[in-house]
Amino acid sequence: MALAGAAHLELVSGVIQLHPEDAMVDAMLRGWRAQQMSRGLKEGTIAGRERLIRRFHEFTNEYP
């Protein structure tokens, strides 16, 4: 059974990404969003958390 947000559900195997780091961050955030939604969190809470992570990424200019 696949858990919400599992990496193999977010990334397509066999596809070469032009910007793999960006694709991985986006997949991680989509997975995290799915996990939060499965816990019943409100959209406003999830969106705020995602904005915070994206702002931090932009500030540090580093990938996790």
PQR file with spaces between the fields and no chain letter, atoms N, CA, C, O and H, PARSE charges and radii, in Angstrom:
ATOM       1  N    MET     1       0.844   -1.184    0.000 -0.4000 1.5000
ATOM       2  CA   MET     1       0.000    0.000    0.000 -0.0000 2.0000
ATOM       3  C    MET     1       0.888    1.245    0.000  0.5500 1.7000
ATOM       4  O    MET     1       1.786    1.362    0.834 -0.5500 1.4000
ATOM       5  N    ALA     2       0.650    2.163   -0.914 -0.4000 1.5000
ATOM       6  CA   ALA     2       1.445    3.382   -1.021 -0.0000 2.0000
ATOM       7  C    ALA     2       0.878    4.456   -0.089  0.5500 1.7000
ATOM       8  O    ALA     2      -0.331    4.684   -0.047 -0.5500 1.4000
ATOM       9  H    ALA     2      -0.079    2.069   -1.592  0.4000 1.0000
ATOM      10  N    LEU     3       1.748    5.091    0.635 -0.4000 1.5000
ATOM      11  CA   LEU     3       1.340    6.174    1.520 -0.0000 2.0000
ATOM      12  C    LEU     3       1.230    7.476    0.746  0.5500 1.7000
ATOM      13  O    LEU     3       1.960    7.701   -0.219 -0.5500 1.4000
ATOM      14  H    LEU     3       2.730    4.906    0.600  0.4000 1.0000
ATOM      15  N    ALA     4       0.319    8.322    1.173 -0.4000 1.5000
ATOM      16  CA   ALA     4       0.176    9.632    0.541 -0.0000 2.0000
ATOM      17  C    ALA     4       1.503   10.362    0.591  0.5500 1.7000
ATOM      18  O    ALA     4       2.136   10.446    1.644 -0.5500 1.4000
ATOM      19  H    ALA     4      -0.275    8.139    1.957  0.4000 1.0000
ATOM      20  N    GLY     5       1.923   10.886   -0.547 -0.4000 1.5000
ATOM      21  CA   GLY     5       3.161   11.644   -0.614 -0.0000 2.0000
ATOM      22  C    GLY     5       4.408   10.820   -0.856  0.5500 1.7000
ATOM      23  O    GLY     5       5.514   11.360   -0.847 -0.5500 1.4000
ATOM      24  H    GLY     5       1.409   10.818   -1.403  0.4000 1.0000
ATOM      25  N    ALA     6       4.252    9.510   -1.074 -0.4000 1.5000
ATOM      26  CA   ALA     6       5.423    8.668   -1.332 -0.0000 2.0000
ATOM      27  C    ALA     6       6.133    9.141   -2.599  0.5500 1.7000
ATOM      28  O    ALA     6       5.489    9.555   -3.563 -0.5500 1.4000
ATOM      29  H    ALA     6       3.354    9.072   -1.081  0.4000 1.0000
ATOM      30  N    ALA     7       7.449    9.078   -2.588 -0.4000 1.5000
ATOM      31  CA   ALA     7       8.242    9.615   -3.698 -0.0000 2.0000
ATOM      32  C    ALA     7       7.883    8.971   -5.029  0.5500 1.7000
ATOM      33  O    ALA     7       7.815    9.661   -6.046 -0.5500 1.4000
ATOM      34  H    ALA     7       7.972    8.742   -1.804  0.4000 1.0000
ATOM      35  N    HIS     8       7.652    7.666   -5.044 -0.4000 1.5000
ATOM      36  CA   HIS     8       7.362    7.009   -6.323 -0.0000 2.0000
ATOM      37  C    HIS     8       6.008    7.430   -6.895  0.5500 1.7000
ATOM      38  O    HIS     8       5.735    7.193   -8.072 -0.5500 1.4000
ATOM      39  H    HIS     8       7.707    7.105   -4.218  0.4000 1.0000
ATOM      40  N    LEU     9       5.166    8.046   -6.084 -0.4000 1.5000
ATOM      41  CA   LEU     9       3.896    8.572   -6.587 -0.0000 2.0000
ATOM      42  C    LEU     9       4.046    9.986   -7.137  0.5500 1.7000
ATOM      43  O    LEU     9       3.202   10.443   -7.907 -0.5500 1.4000
ATOM      44  H    LEU     9       5.387    8.239   -5.128  0.4000 1.0000
ATOM      45  N    GLU    10       5.089   10.666   -6.757 -0.4000 1.5000
ATOM      46  CA   GLU    10       5.276   12.062   -7.129 -0.0000 2.0000
ATOM      47  C    GLU    10       6.204   12.250   -8.324  0.5500 1.7000
ATOM      48  O    GLU    10       6.031   13.200   -9.088 -0.5500 1.4000
ATOM      49  H    GLU    10       5.775   10.294   -6.131  0.4000 1.0000
ATOM      50  N    LEU    11       7.170   11.379   -8.502 -0.4000 1.5000
ATOM      51  CA   LEU    11       8.127   11.491   -9.605 -0.0000 2.0000
ATOM      52  C    LEU    11       7.899   10.358  -10.602  0.5500 1.7000
ATOM      53  O    LEU    11       7.643    9.220  -10.209 -0.5500 1.4000
ATOM      54  H    LEU    11       7.311   10.607   -7.882  0.4000 1.0000
ATOM      55  N    VAL    12       7.992   10.669  -11.863 -0.4000 1.5000
ATOM      56  CA   VAL    12       7.801    9.669  -12.914 -0.0000 2.0000
ATOM      57  C    VAL    12       9.143    9.026  -13.221  0.5500 1.7000
ATOM      58  O    VAL    12      10.109    9.718  -13.543 -0.5500 1.4000
ATOM      59  H    VAL    12       8.200   11.593  -12.182  0.4000 1.0000
ATOM      60  N    SER    13       9.206    7.708  -13.122 -0.4000 1.5000
ATOM      61  CA   SER    13      10.474    7.033  -13.408 -0.0000 2.0000
ATOM      62  C    SER    13      10.745    7.057  -14.911  0.5500 1.7000
ATOM      63  O    SER    13       9.821    7.004  -15.722 -0.5500 1.4000
ATOM      64  H    SER    13       8.422    7.146  -12.860  0.4000 1.0000
ATOM      65  N    GLY    14      12.012    7.135  -15.262 -0.4000 1.5000
ATOM      66  CA   GLY    14      12.408    7.132  -16.658 -0.0000 2.0000
ATOM      67  C    GLY    14      12.356    8.489  -17.332  0.5500 1.7000
ATOM      68  O    GLY    14      12.697    8.603  -18.509 -0.5500 1.4000
ATOM      69  H    GLY    14      12.763    7.178  -14.603  0.4000 1.0000
ATOM      70  N    VAL    15      11.937    9.516  -16.616 -0.4000 1.5000
ATOM      71  CA   VAL    15      11.865   10.864  -17.183 -0.0000 2.0000
ATOM      72  C    VAL    15      13.089   11.648  -16.729  0.5500 1.7000
ATOM      73  O    VAL    15      13.382   11.717  -15.535 -0.5500 1.4000
ATOM      74  H    VAL    15      11.660    9.423  -15.660  0.4000 1.0000
ATOM      75  N    ILE    16      13.797   12.233  -17.676 -0.4000 1.5000
ATOM      76  CA   ILE    16      14.965   13.050  -17.346 -0.0000 2.0000
ATOM      77  C    ILE    16      14.498   14.486  -17.158  0.5500 1.7000
ATOM      78  O    ILE    16      13.896   15.080  -18.052 -0.5500 1.4000
ATOM      79  H    ILE    16      13.560   12.176  -18.646  0.4000 1.0000
ATOM      80  N    GLN    17      14.780   15.028  -15.996 -0.4000 1.5000
ATOM      81  CA   GLN    17      14.363   16.385  -15.659 -0.0000 2.0000
ATOM      82  C    GLN    17      15.396   17.395  -16.151  0.5500 1.7000
ATOM      83  O    GLN    17      16.599   17.144  -16.086 -0.5500 1.4000
ATOM      84  H    GLN    17      15.269   14.546  -15.269  0.4000 1.0000
ATOM      85  N    LEU    18      14.921   18.532  -16.643 -0.4000 1.5000
ATOM      86  CA   LEU    18      15.836   19.602  -17.035 -0.0000 2.0000
ATOM      87  C    LEU    18      16.485   20.238  -15.811  0.5500 1.7000
ATOM      88  O    LEU    18      17.653   20.627  -15.845 -0.5500 1.4000
ATOM      89  H    LEU    18      13.944   18.736  -16.696  0.4000 1.0000
ATOM      90  N    HIS    19      15.721   20.338  -14.736 -0.4000 1.5000
ATOM      91  CA   HIS    19      16.198   20.911  -13.472 -0.0000 2.0000
ATOM      92  C    HIS    19      15.841   19.927  -12.363  0.5500 1.7000
ATOM      93  O    HIS    19      14.833   20.109  -11.679 -0.5500 1.4000
ATOM      94  H    HIS    19      14.772   20.022  -14.708  0.4000 1.0000
ATOM      95  N    PRO    20      16.655   18.886  -12.175 -0.5600 1.5000
ATOM      96  CA   PRO    20      16.283   17.826  -11.238  0.2800 2.0000
ATOM      97  C    PRO    20      16.124   18.297   -9.793  0.5500 1.7000
ATOM      98  O    PRO    20      15.283   17.770   -9.064 -0.5500 1.4000
ATOM      99  N    GLU    21      16.914   19.276   -9.371 -0.4000 1.5000
ATOM     100  CA   GLU    21      16.796   19.758   -7.997 -0.0000 2.0000
ATOM     101  C    GLU    21      15.439   20.423   -7.786  0.5500 1.7000
ATOM     102  O    GLU    21      14.774   20.182   -6.778 -0.5500 1.4000
ATOM     103  H    GLU    21      17.597   19.704   -9.962  0.4000 1.0000
ATOM     104  N    ASP    22      15.030   21.259   -8.740 -0.4000 1.5000
ATOM     105  CA   ASP    22      13.731   21.921   -8.639 -0.0000 2.0000
ATOM     106  C    ASP    22      12.593   20.900   -8.671  0.5500 1.7000
ATOM     107  O    ASP    22      11.622   21.021   -7.924 -0.5500 1.4000
ATOM     108  H    ASP    22      15.569   21.455   -9.559  0.4000 1.0000
ATOM     109  N    ALA    23      12.718   19.899   -9.538 -0.4000 1.5000
ATOM     110  CA   ALA    23      11.696   18.864   -9.637 -0.0000 2.0000
ATOM     111  C    ALA    23      11.582   18.094   -8.329  0.5500 1.7000
ATOM     112  O    ALA    23      10.478   17.755   -7.903 -0.5500 1.4000
ATOM     113  H    ALA    23      13.507   19.801  -10.145  0.4000 1.0000
ATOM     114  N    MET    24      12.718   17.814   -7.689 -0.4000 1.5000
ATOM     115  CA   MET    24      12.698   17.080   -6.430 -0.0000 2.0000
ATOM     116  C    MET    24      12.051   17.908   -5.329  0.5500 1.7000
ATOM     117  O    MET    24      11.249   17.382   -4.557 -0.5500 1.4000
ATOM     118  H    MET    24      13.614   18.089   -8.036  0.4000 1.0000
ATOM     119  N    VAL    25      12.381   19.183   -5.241 -0.4000 1.5000
ATOM     120  CA   VAL    25      11.771   20.046   -4.226 -0.0000 2.0000
ATOM     121  C    VAL    25      10.262   20.121   -4.444  0.5500 1.7000
ATOM     122  O    VAL    25       9.492   20.013   -3.490 -0.5500 1.4000
ATOM     123  H    VAL    25      13.033   19.610   -5.868  0.4000 1.0000
ATOM     124  N    ASP    26       9.838   20.303   -5.687 -0.4000 1.5000
ATOM     125  CA   ASP    26       8.402   20.364   -5.979 -0.0000 2.0000
ATOM     126  C    ASP    26       7.719   19.049   -5.612  0.5500 1.7000
ATOM     127  O    ASP    26       6.625   19.057   -5.048 -0.5500 1.4000
ATOM     128  H    ASP    26      10.463   20.391   -6.462  0.4000 1.0000
ATOM     129  N    ALA    27       8.352   17.924   -5.927 -0.4000 1.5000
ATOM     130  CA   ALA    27       7.779   16.617   -5.581 -0.0000 2.0000
ATOM     131  C    ALA    27       7.705   16.440   -4.067  0.5500 1.7000
ATOM     132  O    ALA    27       6.724   15.912   -3.543 -0.5500 1.4000
ATOM     133  H    ALA    27       9.240   17.917   -6.385  0.4000 1.0000
ATOM     134  N    MET    28       8.743   16.883   -3.373 -0.4000 1.5000
ATOM     135  CA   MET    28       8.728   16.790   -1.915 -0.0000 2.0000
ATOM     136  C    MET    28       7.585   17.608   -1.334  0.5500 1.7000
ATOM     137  O    MET    28       6.891   17.154   -0.425 -0.5500 1.4000
ATOM     138  H    MET    28       9.540   17.312   -3.799  0.4000 1.0000
ATOM     139  N    LEU    29       7.389   18.807   -1.855 -0.4000 1.5000
ATOM     140  CA   LEU    29       6.320   19.664   -1.342 -0.0000 2.0000
ATOM     141  C    LEU    29       4.934   19.119   -1.699  0.5500 1.7000
ATOM     142  O    LEU    29       4.005   19.230   -0.899 -0.5500 1.4000
ATOM     143  H    LEU    29       7.953   19.176   -2.593  0.4000 1.0000
ATOM     144  N    ARG    30       4.787   18.531   -2.892 -0.4000 1.5000
ATOM     145  CA   ARG    30       3.504   17.901   -3.247 -0.0000 2.0000
ATOM     146  C    ARG    30       3.214   16.726   -2.318  0.5500 1.7000
ATOM     147  O    ARG    30       2.083   16.548   -1.865 -0.5500 1.4000
ATOM     148  H    ARG    30       5.542   18.441   -3.542  0.4000 1.0000
ATOM     149  N    GLY    31       4.232   15.936   -2.041 -0.4000 1.5000
ATOM     150  CA   GLY    31       4.065   14.816   -1.124 -0.0000 2.0000
ATOM     151  C    GLY    31       3.720   15.269    0.277  0.5500 1.7000
ATOM     152  O    GLY    31       2.858   14.684    0.933 -0.5500 1.4000
ATOM     153  H    GLY    31       5.150   16.081   -2.408  0.4000 1.0000
ATOM     154  N    TRP    32       4.387   16.307    0.734 -0.4000 1.5000
ATOM     155  CA   TRP    32       4.120   16.849    2.061 -0.0000 2.0000
ATOM     156  C    TRP    32       2.694   17.390    2.124  0.5500 1.7000
ATOM     157  O    TRP    32       1.992   17.206    3.119 -0.5500 1.4000
ATOM     158  H    TRP    32       5.087   16.782    0.201  0.4000 1.0000
ATOM     159  N    ARG    33       2.269   18.073    1.030 -0.4000 1.5000
ATOM     160  CA   ARG    33       0.895   18.583    0.953 -0.0000 2.0000
ATOM     161  C    ARG    33      -0.109   17.431    1.057  0.5500 1.7000
ATOM     162  O    ARG    33      -1.099   17.528    1.782 -0.5500 1.4000
ATOM     163  H    ARG    33       2.840   18.222    0.222  0.4000 1.0000
ATOM     164  N    ALA    34       0.153   16.341    0.327 -0.4000 1.5000
ATOM     165  CA   ALA    34      -0.745   15.186    0.362 -0.0000 2.0000
ATOM     166  C    ALA    34      -0.824   14.593    1.769  0.5500 1.7000
ATOM     167  O    ALA    34      -1.899   14.206    2.225 -0.5500 1.4000
ATOM     168  H    ALA    34       0.958   16.262   -0.262  0.4000 1.0000
ATOM     169  N    GLN    35       0.312   14.525    2.448 -0.4000 1.5000
ATOM     170  CA   GLN    35       0.325   13.997    3.807 -0.0000 2.0000
ATOM     171  C    GLN    35      -0.479   14.885    4.750  0.5500 1.7000
ATOM     172  O    GLN    35      -1.228   14.389    5.592 -0.5500 1.4000
ATOM     173  H    GLN    35       1.186   14.840    2.077  0.4000 1.0000
ATOM     174  N    GLN    36      -0.322   16.186    4.605 -0.4000 1.5000
ATOM     175  CA   GLN    36      -1.053   17.112    5.465 -0.0000 2.0000
ATOM     176  C    GLN    36      -2.558   17.049    5.186  0.5500 1.7000
ATOM     177  O    GLN    36      -3.369   17.112    6.110 -0.5500 1.4000
ATOM     178  H    GLN    36       0.286   16.588    3.920  0.4000 1.0000
ATOM     179  N    MET    37      -2.921   16.926    3.913 -0.4000 1.5000
ATOM     180  CA   MET    37      -4.334   16.816    3.558 -0.0000 2.0000
ATOM     181  C    MET    37      -4.932   15.529    4.128  0.5500 1.7000
ATOM     182  O    MET    37      -6.077   15.519    4.580 -0.5500 1.4000
ATOM     183  H    MET    37      -2.262   16.876    3.163  0.4000 1.0000
ATOM     184  N    SER    38      -4.151   14.439    4.106 -0.4000 1.5000
ATOM     185  CA   SER    38      -4.654   13.176    4.643 -0.0000 2.0000
ATOM     186  C    SER    38      -4.869   13.254    6.149  0.5500 1.7000
ATOM     187  O    SER    38      -5.633   12.469    6.711 -0.5500 1.4000
ATOM     188  H    SER    38      -3.221   14.447    3.740  0.4000 1.0000
ATOM     189  N    ARG    39      -4.204   14.186    6.795 -0.4000 1.5000
ATOM     190  CA   ARG    39      -4.383   14.402    8.235 -0.0000 2.0000
ATOM     191  C    ARG    39      -5.530   15.357    8.525  0.5500 1.7000
ATOM     192  O    ARG    39      -5.855   15.614    9.684 -0.5500 1.4000
ATOM     193  H    ARG    39      -3.583   14.823    6.338  0.4000 1.0000
ATOM     194  N    GLY    40      -6.148   15.888    7.459 -0.4000 1.5000
ATOM     195  CA   GLY    40      -7.309   16.750    7.637 -0.0000 2.0000
ATOM     196  C    GLY    40      -6.981   18.204    7.940  0.5500 1.7000
ATOM     197  O    GLY    40      -7.832   18.932    8.451 -0.5500 1.4000
ATOM     198  H    GLY    40      -5.884   15.679    6.517  0.4000 1.0000
ATOM     199  N    LEU    41      -5.767   18.638    7.636 -0.4000 1.5000
ATOM     200  CA   LEU    41      -5.414   20.033    7.877 -0.0000 2.0000
ATOM     201  C    LEU    41      -6.101   20.927    6.855  0.5500 1.7000
ATOM     202  O    LEU    41      -6.362   20.517    5.725 -0.5500 1.4000
ATOM     203  H    LEU    41      -5.076   18.046    7.220  0.4000 1.0000
ATOM     204  N    LYS    42      -6.385   22.143    7.268 -0.4000 1.5000
ATOM     205  CA   LYS    42      -7.060   23.092    6.384 -0.0000 2.0000
ATOM     206  C    LYS    42      -6.103   23.621    5.327  0.5500 1.7000
ATOM     207  O    LYS    42      -4.893   23.688    5.543 -0.5500 1.4000
ATOM     208  H    LYS    42      -6.174   22.476    8.187  0.4000 1.0000
ATOM     209  N    GLU    43      -6.663   23.996    4.179 -0.4000 1.5000
ATOM     210  CA   GLU    43      -5.879   24.505    3.050 -0.0000 2.0000
ATOM     211  C    GLU    43      -5.045   25.717    3.461  0.5500 1.7000
ATOM     212  O    GLU    43      -3.894   25.839    3.043 -0.5500 1.4000
ATOM     213  H    GLU    43      -7.646   23.942    4.004  0.4000 1.0000
ATOM     214  N    GLY    44      -5.599   26.601    4.262 -0.4000 1.5000
ATOM     215  CA   GLY    44      -4.854   27.782    4.696 -0.0000 2.0000
ATOM     216  C    GLY    44      -3.605   27.428    5.487  0.5500 1.7000
ATOM     217  O    GLY    44      -2.564   28.065    5.331 -0.5500 1.4000
ATOM     218  H    GLY    44      -6.534   26.502    4.602  0.4000 1.0000
ATOM     219  N    THR    45      -3.707   26.426    6.323 -0.4000 1.5000
ATOM     220  CA   THR    45      -2.557   25.962    7.106 -0.0000 2.0000
ATOM     221  C    THR    45      -1.486   25.381    6.193  0.5500 1.7000
ATOM     222  O    THR    45      -0.304   25.700    6.322 -0.5500 1.4000
ATOM     223  H    THR    45      -4.553   25.907    6.449  0.4000 1.0000
ATOM     224  N    ILE    46      -1.910   24.534    5.277 -0.4000 1.5000
ATOM     225  CA   ILE    46      -0.977   23.884    4.352 -0.0000 2.0000
ATOM     226  C    ILE    46      -0.301   24.920    3.459  0.5500 1.7000
ATOM     227  O    ILE    46       0.915   24.889    3.272 -0.5500 1.4000
ATOM     228  H    ILE    46      -2.870   24.275    5.171  0.4000 1.0000
ATOM     229  N    ALA    47      -1.095   25.837    2.909 -0.4000 1.5000
ATOM     230  CA   ALA    47      -0.541   26.850    2.006 -0.0000 2.0000
ATOM     231  C    ALA    47       0.461   27.746    2.743  0.5500 1.7000
ATOM     232  O    ALA    47       1.500   28.099    2.185 -0.5500 1.4000
ATOM     233  H    ALA    47      -2.083   25.862    3.060  0.4000 1.0000
ATOM     234  N    GLY    48       0.161   28.105    3.961 -0.4000 1.5000
ATOM     235  CA   GLY    48       1.086   28.929    4.744 -0.0000 2.0000
ATOM     236  C    GLY    48       2.400   28.232    5.002  0.5500 1.7000
ATOM     237  O    GLY    48       3.464   28.845    4.912 -0.5500 1.4000
ATOM     238  H    GLY    48      -0.683   27.818    4.414  0.4000 1.0000
ATOM     239  N    ARG    49       2.333   26.969    5.320 -0.4000 1.5000
ATOM     240  CA   ARG    49       3.555   26.200    5.549 -0.0000 2.0000
ATOM     241  C    ARG    49       4.383   26.085    4.272  0.5500 1.7000
ATOM     242  O    ARG    49       5.607   26.214    4.300 -0.5500 1.4000
ATOM     243  H    ARG    49       1.469   26.471    5.393  0.4000 1.0000
ATOM     244  N    GLU    50       3.708   25.843    3.166 -0.4000 1.5000
ATOM     245  CA   GLU    50       4.426   25.722    1.897 -0.0000 2.0000
ATOM     246  C    GLU    50       5.084   27.045    1.514  0.5500 1.7000
ATOM     247  O    GLU    50       6.223   27.058    1.048 -0.5500 1.4000
ATOM     248  H    GLU    50       2.714   25.738    3.143  0.4000 1.0000
ATOM     249  N    ARG    51       4.380   28.151    1.705 -0.4000 1.5000
ATOM     250  CA   ARG    51       4.982   29.469    1.419 -0.0000 2.0000
ATOM     251  C    ARG    51       6.228   29.684    2.255  0.5500 1.7000
ATOM     252  O    ARG    51       7.232   30.192    1.755 -0.5500 1.4000
ATOM     253  H    ARG    51       3.455   28.140    2.084  0.4000 1.0000
ATOM     254  N    LEU    52       6.173   29.303    3.527 -0.4000 1.5000
ATOM     255  CA   LEU    52       7.325   29.458    4.414 -0.0000 2.0000
ATOM     256  C    LEU    52       8.521   28.667    3.898  0.5500 1.7000
ATOM     257  O    LEU    52       9.638   29.183    3.868 -0.5500 1.4000
ATOM     258  H    LEU    52       5.357   28.890    3.933  0.4000 1.0000
ATOM     259  N    ILE    53       8.298   27.424    3.494 -0.4000 1.5000
ATOM     260  CA   ILE    53       9.385   26.592    2.979 -0.0000 2.0000
ATOM     261  C    ILE    53       9.952   27.186    1.693  0.5500 1.7000
ATOM     262  O    ILE    53      11.169   27.232    1.513 -0.5500 1.4000
ATOM     263  H    ILE    53       7.390   27.004    3.518  0.4000 1.0000
ATOM     264  N    ARG    54       9.077   27.641    0.798 -0.4000 1.5000
ATOM     265  CA   ARG    54       9.543   28.223   -0.467 -0.0000 2.0000
ATOM     266  C    ARG    54      10.326   29.521   -0.222  0.5500 1.7000
ATOM     267  O    ARG    54      11.327   29.775   -0.892 -0.5500 1.4000
ATOM     268  H    ARG    54       8.088   27.604    0.944  0.4000 1.0000
ATOM     269  N    ARG    55       9.880   30.330    0.722 -0.4000 1.5000
ATOM     270  CA   ARG    55      10.619   31.559    1.047 -0.0000 2.0000
ATOM     271  C    ARG    55      11.984   31.224    1.640  0.5500 1.7000
ATOM     272  O    ARG    55      12.978   31.869    1.308 -0.5500 1.4000
ATOM     273  H    ARG    55       9.067   30.124    1.267  0.4000 1.0000
ATOM     274  N    PHE    56      12.040   30.223    2.513 -0.4000 1.5000
ATOM     275  CA   PHE    56      13.305   29.817    3.111 -0.0000 2.0000
ATOM     276  C    PHE    56      14.260   29.302    2.035  0.5500 1.7000
ATOM     277  O    PHE    56      15.448   29.621    2.044 -0.5500 1.4000
ATOM     278  H    PHE    56      11.233   29.699    2.783  0.4000 1.0000
ATOM     279  N    HIS    57      13.724   28.498    1.105 -0.4000 1.5000
ATOM     280  CA   HIS    57      14.538   27.990   -0.008 -0.0000 2.0000
ATOM     281  C    HIS    57      15.085   29.147   -0.842  0.5500 1.7000
ATOM     282  O    HIS    57      16.256   29.146   -1.221 -0.5500 1.4000
ATOM     283  H    HIS    57      12.758   28.239    1.098  0.4000 1.0000
ATOM     284  N    GLU    58      14.241   30.121   -1.122 -0.4000 1.5000
ATOM     285  CA   GLU    58      14.674   31.284   -1.903 -0.0000 2.0000
ATOM     286  C    GLU    58      15.748   32.084   -1.152  0.5500 1.7000
ATOM     287  O    GLU    58      16.713   32.557   -1.751 -0.5500 1.4000
ATOM     288  H    GLU    58      13.290   30.121   -0.814  0.4000 1.0000
ATOM     289  N    PHE    59      15.568   32.226    0.158 -0.4000 1.5000
ATOM     290  CA   PHE    59      16.524   32.978    0.976 -0.0000 2.0000
ATOM     291  C    PHE    59      17.886   32.295    1.023  0.5500 1.7000
ATOM     292  O    PHE    59      18.919   32.947    0.861 -0.5500 1.4000
ATOM     293  H    PHE    59      14.784   31.841    0.645  0.4000 1.0000
ATOM     294  N    THR    60      17.887   30.982    1.244 -0.4000 1.5000
ATOM     295  CA   THR    60      19.153   30.266    1.378 -0.0000 2.0000
ATOM     296  C    THR    60      19.781   29.908    0.039  0.5500 1.7000
ATOM     297  O    THR    60      20.993   29.715   -0.054 -0.5500 1.4000
ATOM     298  H    THR    60      17.049   30.453    1.376  0.4000 1.0000
ATOM     299  N    ASN    61      18.949   29.819   -1.000 -0.4000 1.5000
ATOM     300  CA   ASN    61      19.399   29.412   -2.326 -0.0000 2.0000
ATOM     301  C    ASN    61      20.103   28.053   -2.271  0.5500 1.7000
ATOM     302  O    ASN    61      21.055   27.799   -3.009 -0.5500 1.4000
ATOM     303  H    ASN    61      17.964   29.975   -0.924  0.4000 1.0000
ATOM     304  N    GLU    62      19.609   27.183   -1.376 -0.4000 1.5000
ATOM     305  CA   GLU    62      20.153   25.834   -1.199 -0.0000 2.0000
ATOM     306  C    GLU    62      19.002   24.829   -1.316  0.5500 1.7000
ATOM     307  O    GLU    62      17.852   25.142   -1.008 -0.5500 1.4000
ATOM     308  H    GLU    62      18.836   27.389   -0.777  0.4000 1.0000
ATOM     309  N    TYR    63      19.333   23.635   -1.761 -0.4000 1.5000
ATOM     310  CA   TYR    63      18.358   22.554   -1.849 -0.0000 2.0000
ATOM     311  C    TYR    63      18.463   21.654   -0.625  0.5500 1.7000
ATOM     312  O    TYR    63      19.549   21.477   -0.074 -0.5500 1.4000
ATOM     313  H    TYR    63      20.268   23.381   -2.011  0.4000 1.0000
ATOM     314  N    PRO    64      17.351   21.093   -0.204 -0.5600 1.5000
ATOM     315  CA   PRO    64      17.401   20.196    0.968  0.2800 2.0000
ATOM     316  C    PRO    64      18.184   18.931    0.658  0.5500 1.7000
ATOM     317  O    PRO    64      18.328   18.067    1.522 -0.5500 1.4000
